[in-house]
């Protein structure tokens, strides 16, 4: 039996079940949601070094995104709550950061509309697949999209040269990965 939050492979599933839905990976995902308002406050209140503080909060939140999935898979701590909250927390974090950058006049709104539209489309497609008992897993393109968005947002928050170029790359990867999901999931659209 596993009484520790992190267990060996053999007992991890039993441990995850006994711990219930709120395990370490899910707590990390949930913390990402709670870090969003803090990031937005730092970006919007106009304090000295507010952008830097917001950027640091964003980096911490992005780190939880990498850590939660790794820990959940490695230690058999995958739960339905985690499957729900992790992608939701990602979308909340990225969308909030993008909207804040628009408000700060560092990013054109149409780029945010393109990125957020892709998220709605892919989420809708995944919902259709789930209704058919199928799962559309995250693709390499989707993961590249997420990493490029995080880098672009980071660069734009810290006003690092080339941030807008990186945002264009992120937007192109966003469109490309969205098209990839649509092609792979077209069977769910024609039923």
C-alpha contacts under 8 A as a table, 3 or more apart, distances in Angstrom:
res1	aa1	res2	aa2	distance
1	X	11	X	6.21
1	X	14	X	7.27
1	X	15	X	7.05
2	X	7	X	6.02
2	X	11	X	5.90
2	X	12	X	6.89
2	X	14	X	7.25
2	X	15	X	5.18
3	X	7	X	7.88
3	X	15	X	6.79
4	X	7	X	6.08
4	X	15	X	7.81
5	X	15	X	7.73
5	X	23	X	7.35
5	X	24	X	7.05
6	X	12	X	7.41
6	X	75	X	6.33
7	X	11	X	6.31
7	X	12	X	4.96
7	X	15	X	7.07
7	X	75	X	6.05
8	X	11	X	5.79
8	X	12	X	5.68
8	X	75	X	6.58
9	X	12	X	5.24
9	X	13	X	7.70
9	X	74	X	7.55
9	X	75	X	5.94
9	X	76	X	6.79
10	X	13	X	7.35
11	X	14	X	5.42
11	X	15	X	6.13
12	X	15	X	4.88
12	X	16	X	5.92
12	X	75	X	5.55
12	X	76	X	5.10
12	X	77	X	6.78
13	X	16	X	5.06
13	X	17	X	6.18
13	X	75	X	7.75
13	X	76	X	5.16
13	X	77	X	6.50
14	X	17	X	5.18
14	X	18	X	6.20
15	X	18	X	5.10
15	X	19	X	6.06
15	X	77	X	7.91
16	X	19	X	5.15
16	X	20	X	6.31
16	X	21	X	7.72
16	X	23	X	7.22
16	X	76	X	6.79
16	X	77	X	4.98
16	X	78	X	7.63
17	X	20	X	5.24
17	X	21	X	7.60
19	X	22	X	6.96
19	X	23	X	6.41
20	X	23	X	6.89
21	X	26	X	7.37
21	X	79	X	6.10
21	X	80	X	7.55
21	X	81	X	6.09
21	X	82	X	7.68
22	X	26	X	5.71
22	X	27	X	6.30
22	X	81	X	7.92
23	X	26	X	5.41
23	X	27	X	6.09
23	X	77	X	7.23
24	X	27	X	5.02
24	X	28	X	6.19
24	X	68	X	7.45
24	X	71	X	7.94
25	X	28	X	5.10
25	X	29	X	6.31
25	X	67	X	7.36
25	X	68	X	4.17
25	X	69	X	6.70
25	X	71	X	6.19
25	X	72	X	5.64
25	X	77	X	7.36
25	X	82	X	7.24
26	X	29	X	4.98
26	X	30	X	6.07
26	X	68	X	6.88
26	X	81	X	7.11
26	X	82	X	5.27
26	X	85	X	7.32
26	X	86	X	7.46
27	X	30	X	5.02
27	X	31	X	6.01
28	X	31	X	5.01
28	X	32	X	6.46
28	X	64	X	5.59
28	X	65	X	7.61
28	X	67	X	7.70
28	X	68	X	5.84
29	X	32	X	5.23
29	X	33	X	6.97
29	X	64	X	6.58
29	X	65	X	6.69
29	X	68	X	6.39
29	X	82	X	7.48
29	X	85	X	6.36
29	X	86	X	5.31
29	X	89	X	6.27
30	X	33	X	5.25
30	X	34	X	6.62
30	X	85	X	6.88
30	X	86	X	7.76
30	X	89	X	6.99
31	X	34	X	5.00
31	X	35	X	6.09
31	X	61	X	7.60
31	X	64	X	7.92
32	X	35	X	5.10
32	X	36	X	6.62
32	X	61	X	5.03
32	X	62	X	7.79
32	X	64	X	6.73
32	X	65	X	7.63
32	X	89	X	6.06
32	X	90	X	7.78
32	X	93	X	7.14
33	X	36	X	5.56
33	X	37	X	7.99
33	X	89	X	5.34
33	X	92	X	6.86
33	X	93	X	6.88
34	X	37	X	6.40
34	X	38	X	7.46
35	X	38	X	5.27
35	X	39	X	6.27
35	X	57	X	6.75
35	X	58	X	7.80
35	X	61	X	6.58
36	X	39	X	5.12
36	X	40	X	6.23
36	X	58	X	7.80
36	X	92	X	7.55
36	X	93	X	5.88
36	X	96	X	7.04
37	X	40	X	4.99
37	X	41	X	6.09
38	X	41	X	5.12
38	X	42	X	6.34
38	X	54	X	7.45
38	X	57	X	7.41
39	X	42	X	5.30
39	X	43	X	6.29
39	X	53	X	7.52
39	X	54	X	4.49
39	X	55	X	7.43
39	X	57	X	5.74
39	X	58	X	6.53
40	X	43	X	5.03
40	X	44	X	6.03
40	X	54	X	6.98
40	X	96	X	7.49
40	X	97	X	7.48
40	X	100	X	6.95
41	X	44	X	5.21
41	X	45	X	5.86
41	X	54	X	7.85
42	X	45	X	5.96
42	X	46	X	7.38
42	X	47	X	7.27
42	X	50	X	4.70
42	X	51	X	6.46
42	X	53	X	6.21
42	X	54	X	5.11
43	X	46	X	6.90
43	X	50	X	5.60
43	X	51	X	5.42
43	X	54	X	5.76
43	X	100	X	7.24
44	X	50	X	7.82
44	X	100	X	7.86
45	X	50	X	7.51
46	X	50	X	6.38
47	X	50	X	5.12
49	X	52	X	5.18
49	X	53	X	6.31
50	X	53	X	5.06
50	X	54	X	6.03
51	X	54	X	5.03
51	X	55	X	5.99
51	X	157	X	6.09
51	X	158	X	6.45
52	X	55	X	4.94
52	X	56	X	6.16
52	X	157	X	7.44
52	X	158	X	6.30
53	X	56	X	5.08
53	X	57	X	6.28
54	X	57	X	5.09
54	X	58	X	6.08
54	X	157	X	7.60
55	X	58	X	4.92
55	X	59	X	6.14
55	X	154	X	6.31
55	X	157	X	5.89
55	X	158	X	6.57
56	X	59	X	5.05
56	X	60	X	6.24
57	X	60	X	5.11
57	X	61	X	6.13
58	X	61	X	5.03
58	X	62	X	6.03
58	X	93	X	7.97
58	X	154	X	7.47
59	X	62	X	4.99
59	X	63	X	6.06
59	X	154	X	7.50
60	X	63	X	5.04
60	X	64	X	6.42
61	X	64	X	5.16
61	X	65	X	6.61
61	X	93	X	7.80
62	X	65	X	5.06
62	X	66	X	6.77
62	X	150	X	7.24
63	X	66	X	5.23
63	X	67	X	6.18
64	X	67	X	4.92
64	X	68	X	5.80
65	X	68	X	5.67
65	X	69	X	6.91
65	X	86	X	7.47
65	X	90	X	7.17
66	X	69	X	6.12
66	X	70	X	6.50
67	X	70	X	5.24
67	X	71	X	6.02
68	X	71	X	5.35
68	X	72	X	6.03
68	X	86	X	7.95
69	X	72	X	5.08
69	X	73	X	6.07
70	X	73	X	5.42
70	X	74	X	5.92
71	X	74	X	5.20
71	X	75	X	5.86
71	X	77	X	7.33
72	X	75	X	5.56
72	X	76	X	5.68
72	X	77	X	4.34
72	X	78	X	5.04
73	X	76	X	5.29
73	X	77	X	6.41
73	X	78	X	6.31
74	X	77	X	7.80
78	X	82	X	6.35
78	X	83	X	7.39
79	X	82	X	5.06
79	X	83	X	6.31
80	X	83	X	4.97
80	X	84	X	6.25
81	X	84	X	5.10
81	X	85	X	5.94
82	X	85	X	5.17
82	X	86	X	5.59
83	X	86	X	5.96
83	X	87	X	7.11
84	X	87	X	6.41
84	X	88	X	6.48
85	X	88	X	5.02
85	X	89	X	5.77
86	X	89	X	5.19
86	X	90	X	6.27
87	X	90	X	4.99
87	X	91	X	6.26
88	X	91	X	5.19
88	X	92	X	6.17
89	X	92	X	5.07
89	X	93	X	6.07
90	X	93	X	5.25
90	X	94	X	6.17
91	X	94	X	5.30
91	X	95	X	5.77
91	X	119	X	7.68
92	X	95	X	5.29
92	X	96	X	5.87
93	X	96	X	5.34
93	X	97	X	6.18
94	X	97	X	5.19
94	X	98	X	6.10
94	X	149	X	7.65
94	X	150	X	7.51
95	X	98	X	5.12
95	X	99	X	6.07
95	X	112	X	7.73
95	X	116	X	6.97
96	X	99	X	5.22
96	X	100	X	6.10
97	X	100	X	5.11
97	X	101	X	6.23
97	X	153	X	7.03
98	X	101	X	5.07
98	X	102	X	6.37
98	X	107	X	7.63
98	X	112	X	6.24
98	X	153	X	7.16
99	X	102	X	5.04
99	X	103	X	6.29
99	X	109	X	7.71
99	X	112	X	7.08
100	X	103	X	4.98
100	X	104	X	6.19
101	X	104	X	4.99
101	X	105	X	6.21
101	X	106	X	5.31
101	X	107	X	5.56
101	X	156	X	7.62
101	X	157	X	7.43
102	X	105	X	4.90
102	X	106	X	5.81
102	X	107	X	4.79
102	X	108	X	5.97
102	X	109	X	5.79
103	X	106	X	7.66
104	X	107	X	7.76
105	X	108	X	7.15
106	X	156	X	7.17
107	X	111	X	7.44
107	X	164	X	7.75
108	X	111	X	5.86
108	X	112	X	7.28
109	X	112	X	5.22
109	X	113	X	6.38
110	X	113	X	4.93
110	X	114	X	6.27
111	X	114	X	5.16
111	X	115	X	6.30
111	X	171	X	7.07
112	X	115	X	5.11
112	X	116	X	5.94
113	X	116	X	5.24
113	X	117	X	5.79
114	X	117	X	5.20
114	X	118	X	6.34
114	X	171	X	7.46
114	X	175	X	7.82
115	X	118	X	5.34
115	X	119	X	6.61
115	X	171	X	6.42
115	X	174	X	6.34
115	X	175	X	7.61
116	X	119	X	5.03
116	X	120	X	6.41
117	X	120	X	5.13
117	X	121	X	6.19
118	X	121	X	5.06
118	X	122	X	6.10
118	X	174	X	6.97
118	X	175	X	6.86
118	X	178	X	5.85
119	X	122	X	5.30
119	X	123	X	5.96
119	X	178	X	7.95
120	X	123	X	5.13
120	X	124	X	6.00
121	X	124	X	5.14
121	X	125	X	6.19
121	X	178	X	7.65
122	X	125	X	5.00
122	X	126	X	6.13
122	X	178	X	6.47
122	X	181	X	6.71
122	X	182	X	7.47
123	X	126	X	5.06
123	X	127	X	6.20
124	X	127	X	5.00
124	X	128	X	6.32
125	X	128	X	5.10
125	X	129	X	6.27
125	X	182	X	7.50
125	X	185	X	6.94
125	X	188	X	7.32
125	X	189	X	7.70
126	X	129	X	5.01
126	X	130	X	6.04
126	X	135	X	6.90
126	X	136	X	5.93
127	X	130	X	4.99
127	X	131	X	6.19
128	X	131	X	5.15
128	X	132	X	6.63
128	X	188	X	6.23
128	X	189	X	7.85
129	X	132	X	5.14
129	X	133	X	6.41
129	X	134	X	4.95
129	X	135	X	6.00
129	X	136	X	6.83
129	X	185	X	7.70
129	X	188	X	6.14
130	X	133	X	4.84
130	X	134	X	5.02
130	X	135	X	5.81
131	X	134	X	7.34
136	X	185	X	7.60
138	X	142	X	5.99
138	X	143	X	6.96
139	X	142	X	5.01
139	X	143	X	6.32
139	X	177	X	7.92
140	X	143	X	5.04
140	X	144	X	6.09
141	X	144	X	5.01
141	X	145	X	6.05
141	X	173	X	7.12
141	X	176	X	7.53
141	X	177	X	5.00
141	X	180	X	7.80
142	X	145	X	4.97
142	X	146	X	6.29
142	X	174	X	7.41
142	X	177	X	5.45
142	X	178	X	7.76
143	X	146	X	5.10
143	X	147	X	6.27
144	X	147	X	5.17
144	X	148	X	6.05
144	X	173	X	7.15
145	X	148	X	5.21
145	X	149	X	6.09
145	X	170	X	5.93
145	X	171	X	7.91
145	X	173	X	5.17
145	X	174	X	5.30
145	X	177	X	7.03
146	X	149	X	5.13
146	X	150	X	6.22
146	X	170	X	7.94
147	X	150	X	5.17
147	X	151	X	6.22
148	X	151	X	5.13
148	X	152	X	6.03
148	X	166	X	7.19
148	X	167	X	7.61
148	X	169	X	7.14
148	X	170	X	4.90
148	X	173	X	7.77
149	X	152	X	5.07
149	X	153	X	6.01
149	X	167	X	6.75
149	X	170	X	5.14
149	X	171	X	7.75
150	X	153	X	5.20
150	X	154	X	6.03
151	X	154	X	5.08
151	X	155	X	6.13
151	X	166	X	7.38
152	X	155	X	5.11
152	X	156	X	6.12
152	X	163	X	5.57
152	X	164	X	7.25
152	X	166	X	5.04
152	X	167	X	4.92
152	X	170	X	6.93
153	X	156	X	5.07
153	X	157	X	5.99
153	X	163	X	7.57
153	X	167	X	7.37
154	X	157	X	5.19
154	X	158	X	6.24
155	X	158	X	5.29
155	X	159	X	5.72
155	X	160	X	4.87
155	X	161	X	7.45
155	X	162	X	7.53
155	X	163	X	4.84
156	X	159	X	4.63
156	X	160	X	6.15
156	X	163	X	5.04
156	X	164	X	7.10
157	X	160	X	7.77
159	X	163	X	6.91
160	X	163	X	5.79
161	X	164	X	7.98
162	X	165	X	5.14
162	X	166	X	6.24
163	X	166	X	5.07
163	X	167	X	6.17
164	X	167	X	4.85
164	X	168	X	6.27
165	X	168	X	5.12
165	X	169	X	6.40
166	X	169	X	4.97
166	X	170	X	6.13
167	X	170	X	4.86
167	X	171	X	6.05
168	X	171	X	4.99
168	X	172	X	6.15
169	X	172	X	5.13
169	X	173	X	6.17
170	X	173	X	5.11
170	X	174	X	5.96
171	X	174	X	4.84
171	X	175	X	6.23
172	X	175	X	5.19
172	X	176	X	6.07
173	X	176	X	4.94
173	X	177	X	5.89
174	X	177	X	5.36
174	X	178	X	6.06
175	X	178	X	5.07
175	X	179	X	6.19
176	X	179	X	5.19
176	X	180	X	6.21
177	X	180	X	4.86
177	X	181	X	6.23
178	X	181	X	5.16
178	X	182	X	6.28
179	X	182	X	4.99
179	X	183	X	6.14
180	X	183	X	5.18
180	X	184	X	6.16
181	X	184	X	5.14
181	X	185	X	5.87
182	X	185	X	5.05
182	X	186	X	5.59
183	X	186	X	5.26
184	X	187	X	7.76
185	X	188	X	5.72
185	X	189	X	7.14
186	X	189	X	5.11
186	X	190	X	6.60
187	X	190	X	5.56
187	X	191	X	6.77
188	X	191	X	5.82
